[in-house]
């Protein structure tokens, strides 16, 4: 079982690295959210050799007038493939977990994994908590030790979250995942209160 200190450390360093690694401009100013050439900042793994950026505080201040003068206000964008990669690597490093496939959408994290433990519930809880330590609290996290679901969630790689058919298919997979142990959800909801 992961200790609280270990989870907090992993979560802190992962979130810190995600947040501070990148205001990368690897799309040369192209704003992929609305297709304009207004600059946006995406979290990425560029310039990870510059360790000073991991220790610096971030601060910005804007008056209402300044903010209203912006044609398109700035926003943070979560790099979903990077989050999926991070959660997958962290999950595969858990004791008894041998393989983990992760799909991150705008509101869901789906994790299918293979393990060698007799205690399915405990492993599910570890995998779930690993994802929870990385993503914002509004994400719904679903886990499953049904290894066949790995291919199902992998089929969504690179697909658009705006596609209605994808959303319907994703909802069906989530329903299938709910048939697997999800960890101690009662304990989790008590911690959020």
N, C-alpha and C positions, 0 to 999 in steps of 0.2 A: 504494500500500500504506500502511496506517496505521502510523505510527511507534509504538513502545512508549510514548513520552511522551504522545502524543496520545490513545492508547487509555486509558492510565492516568488521564489528566486527565478525559476524557469519563466513564469509568466511575466515578471518584471523585466528580465533581460530581453525576452522576445518582443514584448510590447515596446520597450525602449528602443530596441534595434529597428523595429518596424517604423516607429514614429520618427526616429532621428536619422534613419538612413536615407530618407529620402525626400527631399523635395527635388527629385531628379527631373530633368527636362529632356528625357531621352526621346520624346516625340517632337522635338524642336518646336515647342509652343502649341502643338495641336491639342485642342481640348476634346478628348474622346467622349465626354459626356454630352456635348451638344454640337460637335462637329465644327466649332469655330476655331480661329487661330488665337483666341484669348488664352493666356497662359493658365495652366492648371498644374497642380502638384500631385504626383502619385507616389505612394510609398513603394520603394523598390530596393533591390540589393546593389545598386550602383554605389561606387565610392565607399565600399565597406572597409577599405584600408585606412581611411581617415578616422582613427579612433577618437579624436577630439570631439567629433560631432555627437558621440554617445554620452559625453559628460556635460554638454552645454544645456542650459535651460532654454526653453523657447518662450518668447513673449512678443506679442503684437498688441497695438492699441489703435483703434479707429474711432473717430467721432462719427455721429450719425451723418453729418454732411459728407465726410470723406467716403463713408460706406455707400451712400446714395449716389455718389458720383461715379462709382464703379459700374461699368456696363453690365458685367456679370460678376456678382460677388464671389469671392474665393470660397472654396470648400475643400474638405479633406475627402479623399477617395481611398477606400480600402482596396488593396491589391488582393483580390480573391484568390488567384493562383498562388501567390506567395503565402497567404494565410493557410491554404490547403496544404501546401508543401511543408510548412512549419508544423502544423498539427499532425500530419502524416509521419514526419520524422520523429517528433516527440512521442507519438503513440507507439510507433514501432520499437522505440527504445524502452518501453515499459516491460517489466518482467512478465514473461509468459505470452507476450504479444509478438507474433512473427511477421505479420504483414498488416498494413493498414491503408485503405483507400479513403480519401476524403474529398468531398464536394462542398464548396462554399458558395452560397447564393447571397442575395441581398438580405435575407432574414433567416436562413437555415444553414446548419452545418450537419452534413450526413457523413457518418463514419462507419464503414464496414471493415471488419478486422478478423484476422485468424489468430487463434490463441491455443495454448495447451494447458489450460487450467480447468480443474473440476468446478471451481466456483465462478460460474458465468456472470453472476450478479456483481461480484467484486471487480472482475476485469472490466465489465461494462462501466462501472462507476469510475474506475481509474481513467479509462479512455474518455469518458464524458467530462470529467474534471480537467483533463489535459486540454481539451478544446475550450472549456469554459475559462481557463486561465489566459487564453489568447484573444478571444473575440469579445466585442462589447456585449453587455448583459442582455440586450434586446434580442439576441440571436436565439433561435430554438435549436437545440442540439438533439440529434437522434443517432443512436448507435445500434449496431447489429453485429452479432458474430456469425451471421449467415454469409459465408464467403461468396456465395453466388451473387449477392447484392453488390459486390465490388465492381463487377462488370456492368451492372445496371447503372450505378452512379457514375462510372467512368464514361459511359456513353453520352453524358451531358457536358463533358469537357469542351470548353470553347463555345457552347451554345448560348443563345441570348435569353436573358431573364424576361424579355418582353414577349416571347413567343407563348401564346395561350396553350398550345399543344404540349410544350415543354412543361408548363406549370401543372397541367392535368396529370401528365405522366409522373412528375415529381411527387405530387400528392399521393399517387398510388404507391410509389416506392416508400414514402414516409409511413403510410398505413402498414405496409409489410414490415418495416423496421420496428414499428411499435409492438410487434409480436415477439420481439427479442427482449431480453433483460435490458433495462435502461439505467440501472444503478439506483441508488437510494434517492428518488425524487422528493420524497417527503422531507428528508433531511436538508436537501438543497433548497426547497421552497421556504423552510423555516429559517435558513440563513439569510434569505433575501428579504424577510420581513423586518 
